C-alpha cells in the first residue's frame, strides 16, 4: 500500500502539474491529459475510499496505450524528452498489464 501512496503523491503533485503546465495547442493532447487525470481520480476513489482495486478490461489497457502513444508523439514533435519518457512509460506499463493482469503497472 505504501508504494501506491508514494506513486500517487508523485503522480498528483509532480507529474500531473507538469503535464498540465506543458503548453500544447492540440486538442487531442489536452483531451488525453484530461482523460488520464479523470481516470486517476477514479482510481484514487476506488483505492482509498472504497478500499478496492480496479481491474481494468483489456480494451481500457489498449486505450491507455493509445494515450501513451499520443503523448509520445507529441513529445517527439515538440522535442520534449520528459513528455516522450512519460509516453513510453505509459505504453510499457499498460502493455505489461495487458500481458499479465496480475502484475502491477510500474513496479513489481
Phi, psi and omega in degrees: 000326180296327177296320178297317182297313179298314180298316181295323177296314178298317182298310186277337183251349179236303187290307182298316176301322177295315181295326178287319181291330180300115184282131179215134182270355184268130183299320184297319178298313181296323177294318179297313180297317178299317179297318180297315180296317178299316178299321180287334171292322175297317178298316178301313180301311180296317186286314188261332180267314181267352180055046175216155179263140177279134171254100181288148178284168182297326181288332174295321178294322178295318177297320178297321177293324175298317177301317178299321179295320177299315180295317178298312180298317179296316178297321178293317180298320183265008178056043179248104185295325180296318178293320176301314180297320177300316179297316179297315180298319179296314180299311183295318182296317182283332173293317177301317180289329178291321179290315181221098183299344180281345180280155174280167184290307190246343181218156183242000000 
